[in-house]
Amino acid sequence: MTTISAGPGAGAEPAGVRHVKRPTPLRESVYEALTEMIIDGTLERGRHLVEVELAGMLGVSRQPVREALQRLNNEGWVDLRPGFGAMVHVPAEDEVDQLLAARAALESESARLAARHASKDDVARLKDLCKVGTALQEAGDIDGAVRTNGELHSLITQMSGNRFLVDFAGQVDRRVRWYYTPVAPVRGGASWREHARLVKAISEGDEDKSAQIMREHTEHTRKAYHDLQAGAEPGETPAEAAPRRRRRAAN
């Protein structure tokens, strides 16, 4: 039997070779689709998830749906209950507090560093996002406003110049969008006015003020979320909302 020697340069690819990207595995596409449907409320919190129904919605077989639900369960988006099946996770209040506390720490530092490193182009992009987000909010396009909100926060983190902050913020971004979507109509224009103040502080290079505004901004979102869960309307405290909730229950 003759053995052919690989010779010098074995393993090196011929000039001009380009690897074609493989298509995204179906189970990954299904996972991404279901995650986004949870975030945007298509699959509302507490909803019973039926594999056959989801497979029909996505035009796939049950197997990739089953695999996606297992992954979503591992990541806390879905709860798998023996004998009952899968349900969209309903966040506990302390869960939201913990996430938003982590977000406040990450993003206040990002805002501080962004004020230090911001270029004219960076500031111009932030201002453009503020204009777009405000217009979407006023037009009632909540999904668009939420996406733009995420883009603005992501840009500020990128402007920090700290790749670890970018990585950490990316890990919580989707969860933050999930929590923020229900309160976006409540926060409304106030959120975008806070963004405008933040962008102004960043453009002026005021590091401390930028960090402070970001912390306050995150706290306002946290409070709005809890007020919404308690049934309070804008400007109303949970205690003030209690009698109205009782009247509704009685009816």
C-alpha positions as CSV (number, residue, x, y, z in Angstrom):
1,M,0.0,0.0,0.0
2,T,1.4,3.4,-1.0
3,T,1.2,6.3,1.4
4,I,1.1,9.8,-0.2
5,S,3.0,12.3,1.8
6,A,1.1,15.6,2.5
7,G,4.3,17.5,2.0
8,P,5.1,21.1,2.9
9,G,2.2,23.4,3.4
10,A,-0.3,20.6,4.1
11,G,-3.6,21.9,5.4
12,A,-3.2,25.3,3.8
13,E,-6.1,26.3,1.6
14,P,-5.6,27.2,-2.1
15,A,-5.6,30.8,-2.9
16,G,-9.0,32.2,-3.6
17,V,-10.9,29.6,-1.5
18,R,-13.9,31.1,0.3
19,H,-16.0,29.1,2.7
20,V,-19.7,29.6,2.1
21,K,-21.6,30.2,5.3
22,R,-23.9,27.3,6.2
23,P,-27.6,28.0,6.6
24,T,-28.7,28.6,10.1
25,P,-29.9,25.2,11.7
26,L,-33.7,25.0,11.8
27,R,-33.7,24.5,15.5
28,E,-31.8,27.8,15.9
29,S,-34.2,29.6,13.6
30,V,-37.2,28.3,15.6
31,Y,-35.6,29.3,18.8
32,E,-35.0,32.8,17.6
33,A,-38.5,33.1,16.3
34,L,-40.1,31.9,19.5
35,T,-37.9,34.2,21.6
36,E,-38.9,37.2,19.6
37,M,-42.6,36.2,19.8
38,I,-42.3,36.1,23.6
39,I,-40.5,39.5,23.7
40,D,-43.0,41.3,21.5
41,G,-46.0,39.7,23.3
42,T,-47.3,37.5,20.4
43,L,-46.8,34.7,23.0
44,E,-48.0,36.4,26.1
45,R,-46.8,35.7,29.6
46,G,-48.5,32.7,31.2
47,R,-49.7,31.3,27.8
48,H,-49.8,27.5,27.5
49,L,-47.5,26.6,24.6
50,V,-48.7,23.7,22.5
51,E,-46.0,22.1,20.2
52,V,-48.5,21.3,17.4
53,E,-49.8,24.9,17.4
54,L,-46.4,26.5,17.4
55,A,-45.2,24.2,14.7
56,G,-48.2,25.2,12.6
57,M,-47.5,28.9,13.2
58,L,-43.9,28.5,12.1
59,G,-44.4,26.0,9.3
60,V,-42.1,23.4,10.8
61,S,-42.3,20.0,12.4
62,R,-42.7,19.4,16.1
63,Q,-39.1,18.3,16.7
64,P,-37.3,21.7,16.3
65,V,-40.1,23.3,18.4
66,R,-39.5,20.7,21.1
67,E,-35.8,21.4,21.1
68,A,-36.4,25.2,21.1
69,L,-38.8,24.9,24.1
70,Q,-36.2,23.0,26.1
71,R,-33.6,25.7,25.4
72,L,-36.0,28.4,26.3
73,N,-36.8,26.6,29.5
74,N,-33.0,26.5,30.3
75,E,-32.7,30.2,29.7
76,G,-35.8,31.2,31.7
77,W,-38.1,32.2,28.9
78,V,-40.4,29.2,29.3
79,D,-41.5,27.0,32.2
80,L,-41.8,23.3,31.6
81,R,-44.3,21.7,34.0
82,P,-44.5,17.9,34.2
83,G,-47.9,16.6,33.2
84,F,-49.0,20.0,31.9
85,G,-46.5,21.2,29.3
86,A,-44.8,24.5,28.5
87,M,-45.9,28.0,29.5
88,V,-44.4,31.4,28.8
89,H,-42.6,32.4,32.0
90,V,-44.2,35.0,34.2
91,P,-41.4,37.1,35.8
92,A,-41.5,37.6,39.5
93,E,-41.1,41.2,40.8
94,D,-37.7,40.5,42.4
95,E,-36.5,39.0,39.1
96,V,-37.3,42.3,37.4
97,D,-35.6,44.3,40.2
98,Q,-32.4,42.2,39.9
99,L,-32.2,42.5,36.2
100,L,-32.8,46.3,36.1
101,A,-30.4,46.8,39.0
102,A,-27.7,45.0,36.9
103,R,-28.7,47.1,33.9
104,A,-28.5,50.3,35.9
105,A,-24.9,49.4,37.0
106,L,-23.8,48.5,33.4
107,E,-25.5,51.3,31.6
108,S,-24.7,54.1,34.0
109,E,-21.0,53.2,33.6
110,S,-21.5,53.0,29.9
111,A,-23.0,56.5,29.8
112,R,-20.2,57.9,31.9
113,L,-17.6,56.5,29.5
114,A,-19.6,57.5,26.5
115,A,-19.5,61.1,27.7
116,R,-15.7,60.8,27.9
117,H,-15.2,59.2,24.4
118,A,-18.1,60.6,22.3
119,S,-17.3,61.9,18.9
120,K,-19.4,64.3,16.9
121,D,-20.6,61.4,14.7
122,D,-21.6,59.4,17.8
123,V,-23.6,62.3,19.2
124,A,-25.3,62.9,15.8
125,R,-26.4,59.3,15.7
126,L,-27.8,59.5,19.2
127,K,-29.7,62.6,18.3
128,D,-31.1,60.9,15.2
129,L,-32.2,57.9,17.2
130,C,-34.0,60.2,19.7
131,K,-35.9,61.9,16.9
132,V,-36.9,58.6,15.3
133,G,-37.9,57.1,18.7
134,T,-40.0,60.1,19.6
135,A,-41.7,60.1,16.3
136,L,-42.5,56.4,16.5
137,Q,-43.8,56.8,20.1
138,E,-46.1,59.7,19.0
139,A,-47.3,57.6,16.0
140,G,-48.3,54.8,18.3
141,D,-45.7,52.4,16.9
142,I,-44.7,50.8,20.2
143,D,-42.7,48.0,18.7
144,G,-40.7,50.4,16.6
145,A,-40.1,52.7,19.6
146,V,-38.9,49.7,21.7
147,R,-36.5,48.7,18.9
148,T,-35.2,52.2,18.7
149,N,-34.9,52.4,22.4
150,G,-32.7,49.3,22.3
151,E,-30.6,50.7,19.5
152,L,-29.9,53.9,21.4
153,H,-28.9,52.1,24.6
154,S,-26.8,49.7,22.6
155,L,-25.0,52.6,20.9
156,I,-24.2,54.3,24.2
157,T,-22.7,51.0,25.5
158,Q,-20.6,50.7,22.3
159,M,-19.4,54.3,22.7
160,S,-18.0,53.4,26.1
161,G,-15.1,51.7,24.4
162,N,-15.2,48.9,27.0
163,R,-15.8,45.5,25.2
164,F,-16.7,43.8,28.5
165,L,-19.5,46.2,29.1
166,V,-20.7,45.6,25.6
167,D,-20.7,41.8,26.1
168,F,-22.4,42.0,29.5
169,A,-25.1,44.5,28.2
170,G,-25.7,42.2,25.2
171,Q,-26.5,39.4,27.6
172,V,-29.3,41.3,29.3
173,D,-30.6,43.2,26.3
174,R,-33.3,40.8,25.2
175,R,-34.6,40.4,28.7
176,V,-34.7,44.2,29.2
177,R,-36.7,44.5,26.0
178,W,-39.2,41.9,27.2
179,Y,-39.7,43.8,30.5
180,Y,-39.8,47.2,28.8
181,T,-42.3,46.4,26.0
182,P,-45.4,46.4,28.3
183,V,-44.4,49.7,30.0
184,A,-43.4,51.5,26.8
185,P,-46.9,53.0,26.3
186,V,-46.9,54.1,29.9
187,R,-43.4,55.7,29.8
188,G,-44.3,57.3,26.5
189,G,-42.7,60.6,25.8
190,A,-41.2,60.9,29.3
191,S,-38.7,58.1,28.3
192,W,-37.6,59.9,25.2
193,R,-37.3,63.3,27.0
194,E,-35.0,61.5,29.4
195,H,-33.0,60.2,26.4
196,A,-32.7,63.7,25.1
197,R,-31.3,64.9,28.4
198,L,-28.9,62.0,28.4
199,V,-27.7,62.7,24.9
200,K,-27.1,66.4,25.8
201,A,-25.0,65.5,28.9
202,I,-23.0,63.0,26.8
203,S,-22.5,65.6,24.0
204,E,-21.2,68.1,26.7
205,G,-18.8,65.5,28.0
206,D,-20.4,65.6,31.5
207,E,-19.5,62.1,32.8
208,D,-21.2,62.4,36.2
209,K,-24.4,63.9,34.9
210,S,-24.6,61.3,32.1
211,A,-24.3,58.4,34.6
212,Q,-26.8,60.0,37.0
213,I,-29.4,60.5,34.2
214,M,-29.0,56.9,33.1
215,R,-29.5,55.6,36.7
216,E,-32.6,57.7,37.1
217,H,-33.9,56.6,33.7
218,T,-33.5,53.0,34.6
219,E,-35.2,53.6,38.0
220,H,-38.2,55.2,36.3
221,T,-38.6,52.2,34.1
222,R,-38.4,49.9,37.1
223,K,-41.0,51.9,38.9
224,A,-43.3,52.0,35.8
225,Y,-43.1,48.2,35.5
226,H,-44.1,47.7,39.1
227,D,-46.9,50.2,38.9
228,L,-48.2,48.5,35.8
229,Q,-48.2,45.1,37.6
230,A,-50.1,46.7,40.5
231,G,-52.7,48.1,38.1
232,A,-51.7,51.7,38.5
233,E,-52.1,54.2,35.6
234,P,-49.6,56.9,34.7
235,G,-49.1,59.3,37.6
236,E,-51.1,57.0,40.0
237,T,-49.5,55.1,42.9
238,P,-50.3,51.4,43.4
239,A,-52.2,52.4,46.6
240,E,-54.4,54.8,44.7
241,A,-55.0,52.1,42.1
242,A,-56.2,49.5,44.6
243,P,-59.8,50.8,45.0
244,R,-60.3,50.8,41.2
245,R,-59.0,47.3,40.9
246,R,-61.4,46.1,43.6
247,R,-64.3,47.8,41.7
248,R,-63.3,46.0,38.5
249,A,-63.1,42.7,40.4
250,A,-66.6,43.3,41.8
251,N,-68.0,43.9,38.4
